[in-house]
């Protein structure tokens, strides 16, 4: 079949006839009457690795990291005098330095989507995709660094963002935002299990159901034992492994053996440039199988090599809005800010955000563009499931590449998964258990409930994979729609530490109104443009764009308008609050601007929302 295709492409080099002159003819098959067509998909029913490899990676690495982090923590307890109390379990002692804070941000922000979805948008839109993915998800981390120092200034004894909201606006508002925080954790976790299970299944044949259960459960052991500090230590190792494999992939694509058709920037450029000139006739079969072929619609000159891409820009806006929600509303980022030393919080976030940029940008520029350049028969369904990097890794490196991408993905999943588990356990133990169930809970009680929370959410993530698999949602779909569901909470949460006039009523109305308007706009746009509402139409660019933008913008406008109409000036709700570990609020005079002496703040620290209140030095 390959010989027939090569012969036909040689004889018809000018018009290329019905056999497209692909740089990877090994994926051509011989159809009837000598007409050459491509494989209908890259993976099909064949697997690069045996099932045993999938089980070995998922279970083996879970056991390995449990042992490593367990030994490190035991050494800290024995030689460093560390006592794993409830406070240490959930805050890591509040003295994490800049380097570890930065590495934690990188590991937490490196989701399965960071590796998989970034390459998918490169596959769809060309060179603009990696830029919009990386830059659109770096802004939020850099801006969050400002909120991180606000936490240290105004609420240094806090454990969760919900506690801060409770101290500022009261318990009723805190309940609303507890729901949004849990929603953020569920959405992030769903992307982890979707991407991880799909990749392991495509490469090894391991059941997506089994993989969806084992991946989060493998994280439970070390997270439950060591808490947040164990997550930080494991995250450091995860990040080092991810960067090591990333460097290998970049080298192979842009400086490796040219026998595979790439190996240099010139080769990749020429192949991409040539691919966009294929005609509709040549691409008939490919397009019927929903594979990339020919020019990119709504890109300048149909080229993969342009930044002038309408689809890429739309994705960039959706990406920016959605990721504001998954940073500002995700308790794991607030927890990292709480754990950092005051002098390290902002610096750690700035450094972590800049370092993280290189991962999706470099990986997608290498793996995503190489998949397009080599014209691999990856379908839109496979790309939407996040299988672009596994496809090119298996093509270029065989079993070694499949193992490398699986390990890389597993590192991303467990680092973020452990952060999500400890974040949810903190919300359960402090904002539900201690707040409403046992108000006199001791440190031992909170520690026990925190560990129960880790186990609960780890198992829940497994069941979540079953639900998502049954519904038929893909990684790409969930990534694009996340801002519609949690974007409306971004502005109120931002105002809690930055705007003294922001009121409680506006926060609740803004968050709920934004969510409702975002959902209505999303569905209405899909119905208006396509005439029907289903997973396919809801997943298109314009409905996603409209829903995301309306959700975040309407929320901010509603909250700002209501706060301006009724600014928070009542003397019964003073702007200067005492925020303590027991969450008691002590009224103080609104005119007080002198910082409380350090000696009188042994159990509480000022939470100042007034514009004239100066942070303690």
N, C-alpha and C positions, 0 to 999 in steps of 0.2 A: 504493500500500500504506500509506504514511504517512497519507494523507487518510482512508482507511477506518478505520485504527486510531484516529485522533484523533476521528472522528465517533462510533465505537462507545464510546470512553471518555467522551465528552461525554454521550451519551444514557444511559449507565449509570454516572454518576458516583457513585451511592450504593453500588451493588453491584459495579461494575467488571467484571461478567460474565466473559467469557473473554479479554478484551483488557486486560492490565494497563496502568494509566495511568502509563506510565514518563516520567521527565523527559527521556529520550532516545529519542523515538519513531522517530528515523531508523534505529534498529537493529531495528525491527519489520518483519516480512515478512508478506505476505498468503498464508495457506494456503488450503485448500479451504473452500468454503461460507462465505467471508467471516470465518472465525475467525482472529484475529490471534495470531501467535506471534513469538518473538524469534529473531534470528540464533543459530545453534547455537554459534558461537564469535566472539570479537572479531576475530582475525586471519585465520583460514581460509586461503585460498590467495591473498589479496591482500597487497600490500606497499606500505608508505607511501613508501619510498625505493627508488631503483634499486640494482641490485647494485654499480654503480660507486661509489656513496656508501659502501657497506660496505668495499670494498677501499681506497678513498681514506682513510677514517678509520683503519682498522687499519694499513695500510702507511705512510700519510702521517705520522701522529703518531709512529709508531716511528722513522722517519727524522728527524723534527723534533727529538725529544728526544735522539736520539743525537748530532745536530749541536750542540744547545745545551749539553748537559752536557759534550760533548767540548771545546767552545771554553772553557767555564768552567774545566775541569781544566787545559787547556793554559795558560790565563792564570795559574792558581795555580802551575803548575810554573815558568813563566817569571818571573813577578813576585813570587810568594810563596815561592819556594824549596822548593816541595813536591816530594818524591821519591816516586814511586809504587812503593814496595817491597812485599814480601809483607805486612809488618806494616801498612803504610798501606792496602793493598788490602782487608784483612780487618777492620781496626779503625778506619779513618779517623783515625789518629793519636791516638786515645784522648783527644781534647780538644774534643769537640763541646759547645757551650754549650746552655743551657736552652731557648732558643727553637727552635733547629733540632732538638733532641731531641724536644721536644713535637710539632713538625710531623711529624717522622718517625713517631712513635707514631700520630698521627692517620692518616697515609697508609698505614702498614702495617696498621692495624686496620680501615681502610675497604676491606673486601673487596667482591666482587660481591654477596655475600649481604647486606652492610650496606645496600645500596641496593635489592636485589630481595626478599630474604626478609623484611626488616622490613616492607615494604609488603604482602607476602603475609599476614603474621599480622594486620595491620590489616584486610585484606580478609576474613580468616576470623573474627576475634574482636572487631573494633571498636576502641574507644579504648584498651582494655587491651593490645592487641598491641604498639603502638609503645613503650609504657612498659616492658613486660616485656623486649622485645628490647634497648632501649637501656640500661636499668638492669642487666639481667642480663649484659650484656657489658662494662659499665664497671667493675664490682667487681674483676674480675681484673686489669685494668691498674693500678688504684689500689693493690691489694695487692702487685702485682709491684714497685711502687716500693720497697717495703721490701727485697725481694731484690736489687734493683739496687744499693742502697748496701752490702749485704752483699758483693756481688761486689767492689766497690771496696775494702772493708776487708780482705777475706781472700784474694782472688785477683785482684789488679789486673793481673797479667800473663797472665791466661787469654785464650784466643781463643774457646773454645766451652764450653758447659755440660758436654759429655762429658769434656773435660779436667779440669774441676773434680771430676766424679764419679770419674774415674780417680785423681786425687790423694787423694781422701777414702777411697774404698772399693776401689780396685784395678781392673786391666784387665778382669777377667771381668765385673764389674758394669757397667763402662763399655760393654762390647759389647752387653749387654741394652738399655741405654738409648739406644745409638746406633740400634737398630732402632726404638724408640719415636719418637725424634726424626725419623728419616726418614719414619715413618708419618704424623707430624703434618704434615710438609712436603707429602707426597703428598695428604693429605686437603684441606688448604687449597688446594693447586694445582688439585685436581679441581673444587672449587667455583668457582674462577676461570674455568676453561675451560668448565664447564657453563653458568654464568650468562652469560658473555660470548658464547659461540657461539649459545646459544638466543636471546638478544636481537638479535644482529646478523642471524641467520637470519629472525626474525619480522618485523623492520623492513625488511630489504633483500632477502631471499631468498637471501643468500649461504650457500653450503653450510656446515653446522655442522662438517663435517670440515675444510674449508679454514680456516674461522675459528678452530677449535680449534688448528690448527697455527700460523697466522700471528700470533695474539695473543701467545703467549709468545716466539716467535722475534723479534718486533719489539723485545723488551726486551733481547735478548742483547747487541746491539752496545754500548750505553752501559754496561751492567753489566760486561761483560767488559773494557772499556777502563778505566773509572775505579773499579771496585770499590764498596766500601761508601759512600764519599764521593759518588760519582756517584748512587747510589741515594738518598742523603739530599737532594742538591740537586734531583734530579728529583721526589722526593716532595714537596718544598716547593711546587714549581710545580703538581703534580697537586692538592694540597690546596686551593690558591688557586682553581683552576678549578672544583673540585667545589663549594666554598662559593658561588662566583659563580652557578653554575647552580641550586644549591639555593635561593638567595634568590629567583631568578626564579620558580621553581615555587611557592614558598610565597606569593609576592605574587599570582600569577595565581589560586590557589585561594581565598585568604582576603581579598584586597583588589583583585582585578582586575575585568574586565568581567563584569557579572552576566547578560549575554545567553546565556551558556553554562549558566545554571542555578545556578551557584555564585557566587563572587566575594566572599563574606562569611562570617563564622563563623555568623551566623544562618541563612543559606541552607543551609549544610552540615548544621547541627544539625537543621533542620526536615526536610530530605530523609532523613536517617538515621532520625529518629524516625518518619517516615511509612512508610519502607520496612519496618520491623519489624512493621507492622500488617497486611501482606498475608497473605491466607488461603492455606490449602493448595490450595484449588481454583484460585485465581489463579496459584499458583506451579507447577502440575503440569508444564507444559511446560518451565519453566526448570529445575526440579529434575531432570527427565529428562535434560537436557543438562549436568547437574552444574554449574549456575551458582548464584550466591547469589540467594536470594529469600526474603522473609519473615523471621521471627524467627531469632535465633541460638540454637541448642540449648545449654542449660546456661548461658546468660547470664541474669542477673537480668531478669525480665520479657521475655526474648528480645531485649533491646535492644543495639544497637551502641554505645550511649552510657553504658555502665556499666563500672566497674572490677571488678565482681563477676562474673567470668567463669571458669568451671572450666577450659575449654580454654586460656584465656590464662594462668592460673596454672600449669597443667601445662607449657605451653610455657616459661614463665619458669624453672621448675626445671630442665628439660632444657637450656635455654639457659645457665644459670649453670654447670651441671656440664660441659657440652661445651666452653664457652669457657675454663674453667680449663685444660683440656687444650691448647687451641690457643694459649694464652699461655705457660703454664709449661713446656710440652714443645716449643715451637717455638723453634729456635735463633735465629731472626731477632730475637726480643725480648731474648734474652741478648746478642746481638751489639750491639744498640743500647745496652744498659746498659754493655757493655764499652767502647763507643766514646765514651760521655759523660764529661765531666769529673766528678771526684768530687763537686764542689759542685753539679752540674747533674743528676745521675742521678735522684734521687728527685723533685726538683722538676719535671723534664721529664716523668716518667711521670704525676705527679699532674695537671699542667696538660694534658698530652695526653689523658688519660682524660676529664677534664671537658669539654674542647673536643669530643672525638669524640662524646660523648653527644648533642650537638645534631644530628648528621648523621642517624642512623637515626630518632631521635624526631621531628624536624621533617619529614623527607622522608616517613616513613610516615604521620604525622598529616595531611599534605597530600595526597600522591598515593594512598595506600592508602584513606583514608576518602573521598576524592573519587571514586574508582572505584566504591565501594559506593553513595555518595550519588547518583551519576548513573546507577546501575543499568546499567553497561556489561556487555555479554554475555560477560564473561571466564569461562572454564570453570575448574574446579578443576585440570585438567591444565596449563592456561596459567599459572594462579597458582602452581602448584607448580614450574613451570619458571622462575619469577621474572619473568613478563611483565606484572605489574600496573602498575609505573611506565611501561613503554613504551606500554601501552594508553592510560592517561590522558594521557600527554604527547602522543601522536599525536592523541587526541580533542580536547584543548584547543588545541593549537598547530599541528596538521597536520605538515607536513614539518619545520618549524622545531623543533617539540617532539621529533620523532623524532631529528633530528640532535643536539639538546641532550642527550637522555637517553643516546644512544649515546656521545657524547664523555665525558659524566660517568662512564658505566660503564667506558669504556676507561681513563680516568684511574685509577679504582679498581683495575682489573685489573693495569695495568702497574706501579703503585706497589707493590702487594703482590707481584706476580709477580717483580719485580726483587729484593725483599727475600728471597723464598723461594729464588731462584737463588743469591744470594750466601751465604745461610745453608747451603744444601746444599754449595756449593763449599768452605766452611770446614770442614764435617764431613768431606768427602772428603780435603781437603789435610792437615788437622792430625790427625784422629782415625783415618784409614785409611792415607793415604800416608806421613806422617812417623812414625806409630806402628808400622806393621807392614811397610811396603814399603821405605822408605828412611829409616832412623833418623838418618842423617847428612845429611839434605837441607839444602841451602843455601836462602837466601832466594829466589834465582832459581828454584830447583826448585819451591818452594812456590807462588810466584807463577804459574809456568807451569801447575801442576796446578790451581790455583784457577780460572784462566781456562778450562781444559779442563772443570772441573766446572760452570761456568756454562753452557757450550755443551751439555754432556751433559744437564743437567736441563731446559734450555729445550726441547731436542728431545724429551726424555722427556715433558714436559708435553703436547706435541703428540700423541704416541702415546697418552697417557693419555686424551685427549679421544675417541679412536677406541674405546678399550676401554669407557669409560663410556657412550658413545652406543650401543654394541652391547648392553651389558647393559640399558640402559633406565633408569638411575638419574636422578632429577631433583635439582636444586639443593636443594630442601627436604628430600628424603630424606637426602642426604649431610650436610646441616647438623645434622639431628636425631640422626643415628647417630654422629657423630664422637666424642662423649664416651664411648661404649661401647668404642671401640678405643684411645683414648689417655688416657682419664680415670684409668686405674689407675696411670699414671706420675706423676700430679700430686703426691701426698703424699710419695713417696720423694724426688722432686726438690726439693720444698720443704724437707724435713728436712736435705738435704745441707749447707745453709748456716745452718740455724737450730737444730739439735738435736744436742748433742754426744754423746748416748747412742745415736743411730740407727746401727744396724749394717748391714753389707753384705748379709748373708744375708736380713735382713728386707726390705731394699730390693728384692732380686730376687724373693723369694717374694711380696711384696705386689703388685708390678707384674704378675707373671704370673698369680697367683691372681685378682686383680681383673679382668684381661682375660677369663680363662676364665669366671668366675662371671657377669660382665656379659653375655657372649655367650649363655651357657646361659639366664640369666634372660630375656633379650630374646626368644629363640626360644620358650622354654617359655611365656611370657606370651602371645605371639601365638597359639600353638597352643591354649592353654587357653581364651582368650577367644573366638577366632574359629573354632576347629576345624581350621584349616589354616595353613600357613606359606608365604607368598609376599611379593612386594614390597609389595603393598597392606596385608596384615595386619601385616607388620613395621614399616610406616611409620605405624601408628596411635599415638595419644598414649600409651596405657597401656603397651604393650610398650616404647616408646622411653623412657618415664619410668622403668620398672623397671630396664631395662638400664643406663641412665646412672647412676642412684643407686647401684645395687649395685656397679658398676665402681669408682667413686671411693671409696665408703665402705668396702667390703671391703678395698681396697688399704691405706688408712690404718690400719684396725684390725689387719690382719695385720702390717704393718710395726711399728706401735707395740707390739703384744703381743710380738713376737719381740725387739724392742729392750729392752723392760723385763725380759724373761726372761734375756737375755744382753747387758747393756749393754756398750758399747764401752769397756772399761777396761784391756785388756791392755797391758802396757808394750811389747810387740813391735809394737803398732799405736798409737803415741802420738797424742794428740789435737792436738798442735801440729805442723803440717807445713810444710815450706818449699815454696812453689809457685813454680816458675821457668819461664821460657820454654822450657826444655828438658825440663820435666816431671819433674825429679828430686825425690825425696822425701828430706828430711833429718830423721832422728829427732831430737827434742829432749826434754828432761825434761818430764814431765807437770806438775811443780810450778812450772815457769817461768811467771811472770806479768808479768815486766817486758818491755815492748816492745823489740824489737831496734833498736839505734840506726840512724838513717837511713843513716849512712855505711857501715854494714856490709850494707846491703840493695841494693846497686847492681844485682844481677842477679836477686834473688829477693825475694819478699815473703811475710810470714807468712800461712799459712792456718790459722786457729785455730778449731778446733771445740770446744775445751774451754770450759766455762762460766766458768772463772776467768780465761781469757786475755783480756787487754785489747787492743783494736785499736790499731794504731799511730796516733799523732796526726798 
